[in-house]
Structure formats: C-alpha cells, structure tokens
C-alpha cells in the first residue's frame, strides 16, 4: 500500500497536478539548544552595621522609599533630586542631611508613597519616615509603580471587610498579579509588614528567587560569595528571598521564566 502511494504521488508530480513543493522533504536537523538569557540583578536591600538583616522587624516608610527608588525608578540618581526639582522641603520631618532624603524625594515625586496632610495637631505636612508601614500601604506603593490598578470583585481574603476602601483596588490588583497570597486565608491589611515579607513580594515582582523551593531547583555556582547576615539562617523560610534581595547576582533564566543558574558578583 505504501509503495502504491509513492508511485501515485510521482505520477501526479509528472503531470503537474501537485505543486513540486509537496515533493520536498525537510532535511533532518539537530535539536536546537534551549535558549536562555542572563540578567544582572542589583541588591535593593541592606543590613545594619552590626551584620544583621532584621528580617522580622517592621519596615519603615524611609526604608520602603529607598527600595522604590533603587528598584523601580529607572532614572533615579543617588544623591540628586529629580529633574526640575530645585529643592525638596515639603515635609517638616525630612531634611537634606537625612540618609533617606533623596529616596523620599524621588518616591514622593513619582507618586509612589504619600505623606500625611496637616491637621489640628500637626499644622504642617509630615512624611513620618520612621513609622512602620502596614501591609496595605506597601502593596499600594508597589502597585502604583505600574501606574494602573483594577477595580473588580473582592479578593478572596477572609478579612476583606477590614480593608480600607481606598486600599482594596491595590490589594486586588496585587492578588491578581500573584504578588500577594495571604496566610491562612487572611491578608491582614492593617498589620505592619516585615522586612522579610517585603523582600518576598518585591522578588515576586522582579521575577527573582523567593523561596527555598525555588532555590532548590537553581544551580548556584558560588553561594559563598553571597551576602551573609548573622540573623538569617538557611533554615528560615525567608532565606532565599533575603539572599536575592541583598546580593548582587547574575541570573540565567529559561524561556518558561524559571531560574536556571545564579552567580553572585
């Protein structure tokens, strides 16, 4: 039967009823190697002068401003104000000699993090740089980086009714993007967020390693060159997230977005 079909096809080609292209057979080729590309990821979080990261400490508004400026503001220049801004004296509690001065100026200029308006007790605008940020506030700042948020059905959190109306679109958007999941069905919007939690969320946004499960599937060439902290153990759930947030590294990624290889520099 197979021989008859081949003879029949030859006859058709000879009489011109079948285009010649049908008679062409693609030559066998070696399987192409899986395409990968390498990214350089800069550190966006630091520890203290004592060698600690303080993973379970609450993160402050000044610290979040620094993360936003270092990570998401593409034209940020350390030690300089945004273009066109001659001075930044909007807040009474932010001064040029503060370590966070330029970070706050850029984050506020970009509309990512806001301050407190005057009231009867405080007649001037305040930024409150040393105040701990809540989970809803940090998520809102990160969603503002994209410049858009979604208003739709409530996110599937058991404490959704405890969320301020202004924060719901931001939290819903972050949930839809896979940035936040909550714990035990609760988002805890009014709870201060920890430094380890912020590192985890930001790493999700950036496509970096976020968990020990991720790290177990990654080939790490020189783990000893990564940043080490006295209070961050390899046995803690946040070890991988802190590692990727505080150590500059090259990362090789596969087409399916999974991390294949890391090299600390």
C-alpha beads as a LAMMPS data file, in Angstrom:
LAMMPS data file: protein, C-alpha beads

265 atoms
264 bonds

1 atom types
1 bond types

-500.0 500.0 xlo xhi
-500.0 500.0 ylo yhi
-500.0 500.0 zlo zhi

Masses

1 110.0

Atoms # bond

1 1 1 0.000 0.000 0.000
2 1 1 2.829 2.397 0.918
3 1 1 4.642 1.632 -2.339
4 1 1 1.464 2.281 -4.318
5 1 1 1.026 5.698 -2.645
6 1 1 4.596 6.749 -3.510
7 1 1 4.126 5.714 -7.170
8 1 1 0.834 7.571 -7.290
9 1 1 2.462 10.759 -5.957
10 1 1 5.234 10.531 -8.577
11 1 1 2.656 10.271 -11.350
12 1 1 0.833 13.338 -10.078
13 1 1 4.080 15.340 -9.999
14 1 1 4.884 14.325 -13.548
15 1 1 1.532 15.512 -14.905
16 1 1 1.736 18.773 -12.935
17 1 1 -1.312 18.244 -10.743
18 1 1 0.600 18.625 -7.474
19 1 1 2.934 21.583 -6.789
20 1 1 6.585 20.464 -6.638
21 1 1 6.923 21.766 -3.070
22 1 1 4.971 18.755 -1.848
23 1 1 7.736 16.517 -3.031
24 1 1 10.339 18.341 -0.910
25 1 1 11.423 16.659 2.324
26 1 1 12.844 18.844 5.116
27 1 1 16.334 17.561 5.950
28 1 1 16.822 16.343 9.485
29 1 1 18.427 18.917 11.766
30 1 1 19.973 18.639 15.195
31 1 1 17.717 19.695 18.055
32 1 1 18.295 23.344 18.883
33 1 1 19.577 24.017 22.427
34 1 1 17.117 25.608 24.793
35 1 1 17.503 29.375 24.627
36 1 1 18.459 31.100 27.862
37 1 1 19.420 34.639 28.778
38 1 1 21.305 36.213 31.651
39 1 1 20.167 39.142 33.785
40 1 1 22.092 41.271 36.254
41 1 1 20.139 41.858 39.463
42 1 1 21.323 44.592 41.784
43 1 1 20.832 44.482 45.537
44 1 1 17.980 46.690 46.722
45 1 1 18.013 45.958 50.467
46 1 1 20.798 46.161 53.031
47 1 1 21.508 45.128 56.590
48 1 1 22.643 47.157 59.565
49 1 1 26.157 47.999 60.721
50 1 1 26.140 45.007 63.083
51 1 1 25.773 42.451 60.290
52 1 1 22.054 41.809 60.821
53 1 1 19.238 41.963 58.289
54 1 1 16.451 42.119 60.894
55 1 1 14.074 40.005 58.765
56 1 1 11.153 40.071 61.195
57 1 1 11.470 43.768 62.029
58 1 1 8.814 46.135 60.732
59 1 1 9.913 48.061 57.676
60 1 1 9.776 51.851 57.862
61 1 1 8.462 54.373 55.379
62 1 1 12.008 55.601 54.764
63 1 1 13.217 52.074 54.003
64 1 1 10.377 51.454 51.570
65 1 1 11.183 54.753 49.841
66 1 1 14.749 53.546 49.365
67 1 1 13.566 50.255 47.849
68 1 1 11.193 52.031 45.480
69 1 1 13.866 54.446 44.295
70 1 1 16.621 51.860 43.880
71 1 1 14.441 49.282 42.181
72 1 1 11.585 50.831 40.243
73 1 1 12.529 54.418 39.337
74 1 1 14.587 53.979 36.200
75 1 1 16.059 57.497 36.095
76 1 1 16.880 57.646 39.809
77 1 1 20.299 59.163 40.504
78 1 1 21.685 58.669 44.018
79 1 1 22.390 61.934 45.765
80 1 1 20.427 64.022 43.274
81 1 1 16.897 65.367 43.171
82 1 1 14.550 64.581 40.283
83 1 1 14.988 66.686 37.174
84 1 1 13.348 70.070 37.570
85 1 1 13.158 69.861 41.366
86 1 1 15.398 72.568 42.807
87 1 1 14.610 71.780 46.436
88 1 1 12.609 69.308 48.471
89 1 1 11.244 70.865 51.634
90 1 1 7.649 69.731 51.515
91 1 1 7.777 67.693 54.738
92 1 1 8.862 69.124 58.066
93 1 1 10.385 65.803 59.142
94 1 1 12.572 65.193 56.069
95 1 1 15.858 67.104 55.924
96 1 1 18.779 67.168 53.452
97 1 1 21.151 65.552 55.946
98 1 1 18.885 62.511 56.471
99 1 1 20.117 59.295 54.837
100 1 1 16.702 58.843 53.244
101 1 1 16.295 62.417 51.955
102 1 1 16.821 61.718 48.240
103 1 1 14.941 58.417 48.329
104 1 1 11.885 60.100 49.815
105 1 1 12.133 62.968 47.336
106 1 1 12.113 60.596 44.366
107 1 1 9.417 58.272 45.710
108 1 1 7.166 61.211 46.526
109 1 1 7.895 62.917 43.208
110 1 1 6.828 59.775 41.350
111 1 1 3.643 59.500 43.412
112 1 1 4.556 56.095 44.830
113 1 1 4.407 56.935 48.514
114 1 1 2.487 59.791 50.121
115 1 1 2.686 61.768 53.338
116 1 1 0.244 62.971 55.974
117 1 1 -1.609 66.238 55.363
118 1 1 -1.761 68.939 58.042
119 1 1 -4.273 68.568 60.845
120 1 1 -5.202 70.255 64.105
121 1 1 -2.299 68.613 65.960
122 1 1 0.310 68.813 63.196
123 1 1 -0.143 72.001 61.166
124 1 1 2.476 71.034 58.535
125 1 1 2.721 68.048 56.176
126 1 1 4.691 65.114 57.569
127 1 1 6.254 62.090 55.924
128 1 1 6.791 60.072 59.132
129 1 1 9.958 58.344 57.827
130 1 1 10.495 56.194 60.913
131 1 1 6.924 54.876 61.094
132 1 1 6.276 51.227 60.289
133 1 1 4.329 50.682 57.075
134 1 1 1.264 48.475 57.005
135 1 1 0.719 45.673 54.524
136 1 1 -1.925 47.608 52.610
137 1 1 0.312 50.697 52.363
138 1 1 3.279 48.788 50.957
139 1 1 1.142 46.917 48.435
140 1 1 -0.419 50.196 47.310
141 1 1 3.012 51.745 46.763
142 1 1 4.182 48.762 44.703
143 1 1 1.050 48.691 42.562
144 1 1 1.448 52.423 41.854
145 1 1 4.707 51.564 40.097
146 1 1 2.638 50.067 37.275
147 1 1 0.503 53.176 37.167
148 1 1 -2.777 51.242 36.998
149 1 1 -4.941 49.116 39.206
150 1 1 -8.083 47.070 38.803
151 1 1 -11.451 47.501 40.458
152 1 1 -13.345 44.249 40.407
153 1 1 -14.686 41.594 42.706
154 1 1 -13.269 41.321 46.239
155 1 1 -10.027 39.420 46.695
156 1 1 -10.631 36.040 48.392
157 1 1 -9.421 37.082 51.836
158 1 1 -11.475 36.373 54.950
159 1 1 -10.672 39.827 56.336
160 1 1 -11.594 41.732 53.167
161 1 1 -14.222 43.774 55.025
162 1 1 -11.484 45.087 57.319
163 1 1 -9.650 46.587 54.358
164 1 1 -9.995 50.330 53.838
165 1 1 -11.942 51.113 50.640
166 1 1 -9.047 53.138 49.202
167 1 1 -6.707 50.125 49.519
168 1 1 -8.985 47.462 48.022
169 1 1 -8.176 48.125 44.333
170 1 1 -4.454 47.952 45.071
171 1 1 -4.695 44.731 47.071
172 1 1 -6.984 43.138 44.490
173 1 1 -4.534 44.060 41.710
174 1 1 -1.566 42.658 43.641
175 1 1 -3.509 39.448 44.250
176 1 1 -4.437 39.132 40.577
177 1 1 -0.783 39.582 39.597
178 1 1 0.320 36.874 42.021
179 1 1 2.294 39.245 44.244
180 1 1 0.397 38.502 47.462
181 1 1 -1.474 35.446 48.684
182 1 1 -2.192 35.947 52.358
183 1 1 -1.705 33.406 55.116
184 1 1 -4.478 31.063 56.187
185 1 1 -6.929 32.995 54.053
186 1 1 -6.157 36.337 55.711
187 1 1 -4.350 39.304 54.207
188 1 1 -4.052 41.324 57.442
189 1 1 -4.085 44.724 55.702
190 1 1 -3.620 46.805 58.858
191 1 1 -0.712 44.737 60.210
192 1 1 2.800 46.211 59.921
193 1 1 4.744 44.369 57.245
194 1 1 8.151 42.861 57.942
195 1 1 11.366 43.296 56.010
196 1 1 11.354 39.628 55.021
197 1 1 7.808 39.923 53.655
198 1 1 8.728 42.986 51.601
199 1 1 11.744 41.177 50.148
200 1 1 9.491 38.269 49.166
201 1 1 6.896 40.451 47.447
202 1 1 9.440 42.588 45.596
203 1 1 11.262 39.468 44.428
204 1 1 7.994 38.125 43.028
205 1 1 7.543 41.351 41.086
206 1 1 11.091 41.214 39.745
207 1 1 10.985 37.502 38.945
208 1 1 13.740 36.643 41.414
209 1 1 14.075 33.665 43.726
210 1 1 11.516 33.951 46.526
211 1 1 11.522 30.666 48.431
212 1 1 13.659 27.701 49.388
213 1 1 11.634 25.622 46.939
214 1 1 12.796 27.955 44.155
215 1 1 16.384 27.826 45.351
216 1 1 16.429 24.015 45.434
217 1 1 15.881 23.976 41.657
218 1 1 18.580 26.542 40.918
219 1 1 22.223 25.827 40.242
220 1 1 24.189 28.233 42.429
221 1 1 27.806 28.466 41.383
222 1 1 29.296 30.428 44.298
223 1 1 26.921 30.668 47.238
224 1 1 29.836 31.588 49.479
225 1 1 30.132 34.935 47.691
226 1 1 26.585 35.945 48.628
227 1 1 25.836 38.402 51.395
228 1 1 25.576 36.740 54.811
229 1 1 23.742 38.033 57.872
230 1 1 24.077 36.930 61.472
231 1 1 20.308 36.689 61.923
232 1 1 19.386 34.958 58.645
233 1 1 19.647 31.183 58.755
234 1 1 19.458 28.888 55.761
235 1 1 16.691 27.027 57.594
236 1 1 14.322 30.017 57.661
237 1 1 11.520 30.430 55.112
238 1 1 12.813 33.843 54.102
239 1 1 16.437 32.829 53.460
240 1 1 16.129 32.676 49.658
241 1 1 14.196 35.949 49.449
242 1 1 16.742 37.815 51.572
243 1 1 19.562 36.259 49.562
244 1 1 18.157 37.534 46.266
245 1 1 17.287 40.967 47.684
246 1 1 20.641 41.768 49.291
247 1 1 23.238 40.166 46.993
248 1 1 24.098 41.422 43.534
249 1 1 23.950 38.458 41.203
250 1 1 23.729 37.291 37.639
251 1 1 20.724 35.115 36.934
252 1 1 20.194 32.834 33.954
253 1 1 16.587 32.281 33.020
254 1 1 14.886 29.743 30.773
255 1 1 12.116 30.599 28.277
256 1 1 9.453 29.451 30.736
257 1 1 10.675 32.178 33.143
258 1 1 12.188 29.696 35.577
259 1 1 15.590 30.453 37.055
260 1 1 18.301 28.009 35.998
261 1 1 21.552 29.418 37.355
262 1 1 22.804 32.108 39.747
263 1 1 26.240 33.631 40.151
264 1 1 26.924 36.177 42.898
265 1 1 29.130 39.105 41.958

Bonds

1 1 1 2
2 1 2 3
3 1 3 4
4 1 4 5
5 1 5 6
6 1 6 7
7 1 7 8
8 1 8 9
9 1 9 10
10 1 10 11
11 1 11 12
12 1 12 13
13 1 13 14
14 1 14 15
15 1 15 16
16 1 16 17
17 1 17 18
18 1 18 19
19 1 19 20
20 1 20 21
21 1 21 22
22 1 22 23
23 1 23 24
24 1 24 25
25 1 25 26
26 1 26 27
27 1 27 28
28 1 28 29
29 1 29 30
30 1 30 31
31 1 31 32
32 1 32 33
33 1 33 34
34 1 34 35
35 1 35 36
36 1 36 37
37 1 37 38
38 1 38 39
39 1 39 40
40 1 40 41
41 1 41 42
42 1 42 43
43 1 43 44
44 1 44 45
45 1 45 46
46 1 46 47
47 1 47 48
48 1 48 49
49 1 49 50
50 1 50 51
51 1 51 52
52 1 52 53
53 1 53 54
54 1 54 55
55 1 55 56
56 1 56 57
57 1 57 58
58 1 58 59
59 1 59 60
60 1 60 61
61 1 61 62
62 1 62 63
63 1 63 64
64 1 64 65
65 1 65 66
66 1 66 67
67 1 67 68
68 1 68 69
69 1 69 70
70 1 70 71
71 1 71 72
72 1 72 73
73 1 73 74
74 1 74 75
75 1 75 76
76 1 76 77
77 1 77 78
78 1 78 79
79 1 79 80
80 1 80 81
81 1 81 82
82 1 82 83
83 1 83 84
84 1 84 85
85 1 85 86
86 1 86 87
87 1 87 88
88 1 88 89
89 1 89 90
90 1 90 91
91 1 91 92
92 1 92 93
93 1 93 94
94 1 94 95
95 1 95 96
96 1 96 97
97 1 97 98
98 1 98 99
99 1 99 100
100 1 100 101
101 1 101 102
102 1 102 103
103 1 103 104
104 1 104 105
105 1 105 106
106 1 106 107
107 1 107 108
108 1 108 109
109 1 109 110
110 1 110 111
111 1 111 112
112 1 112 113
113 1 113 114
114 1 114 115
115 1 115 116
116 1 116 117
117 1 117 118
118 1 118 119
119 1 119 120
120 1 120 121
121 1 121 122
122 1 122 123
123 1 123 124
124 1 124 125
125 1 125 126
126 1 126 127
127 1 127 128
128 1 128 129
129 1 129 130
130 1 130 131
131 1 131 132
132 1 132 133
133 1 133 134
134 1 134 135
135 1 135 136
136 1 136 137
137 1 137 138
138 1 138 139
139 1 139 140
140 1 140 141
141 1 141 142
142 1 142 143
143 1 143 144
144 1 144 145
145 1 145 146
146 1 146 147
147 1 147 148
148 1 148 149
149 1 149 150
150 1 150 151
151 1 151 152
152 1 152 153
153 1 153 154
154 1 154 155
155 1 155 156
156 1 156 157
157 1 157 158
158 1 158 159
159 1 159 160
160 1 160 161
161 1 161 162
162 1 162 163
163 1 163 164
164 1 164 165
165 1 165 166
166 1 166 167
167 1 167 168
168 1 168 169
169 1 169 170
170 1 170 171
171 1 171 172
172 1 172 173
173 1 173 174
174 1 174 175
175 1 175 176
176 1 176 177
177 1 177 178
178 1 178 179
179 1 179 180
180 1 180 181
181 1 181 182
182 1 182 183
183 1 183 184
184 1 184 185
185 1 185 186
186 1 186 187
187 1 187 188
188 1 188 189
189 1 189 190
190 1 190 191
191 1 191 192
192 1 192 193
193 1 193 194
194 1 194 195
195 1 195 196
196 1 196 197
197 1 197 198
198 1 198 199
199 1 199 200
200 1 200 201
201 1 201 202
202 1 202 203
203 1 203 204
204 1 204 205
205 1 205 206
206 1 206 207
207 1 207 208
208 1 208 209
209 1 209 210
210 1 210 211
211 1 211 212
212 1 212 213
213 1 213 214
214 1 214 215
215 1 215 216
216 1 216 217
217 1 217 218
218 1 218 219
219 1 219 220
220 1 220 221
221 1 221 222
222 1 222 223
223 1 223 224
224 1 224 225
225 1 225 226
226 1 226 227
227 1 227 228
228 1 228 229
229 1 229 230
230 1 230 231
231 1 231 232
232 1 232 233
233 1 233 234
234 1 234 235
235 1 235 236
236 1 236 237
237 1 237 238
238 1 238 239
239 1 239 240
240 1 240 241
241 1 241 242
242 1 242 243
243 1 243 244
244 1 244 245
245 1 245 246
246 1 246 247
247 1 247 248
248 1 248 249
249 1 249 250
250 1 250 251
251 1 251 252
252 1 252 253
253 1 253 254
254 1 254 255
255 1 255 256
256 1 256 257
257 1 257 258
258 1 258 259
259 1 259 260
260 1 260 261
261 1 261 262
262 1 262 263
263 1 263 264
264 1 264 265
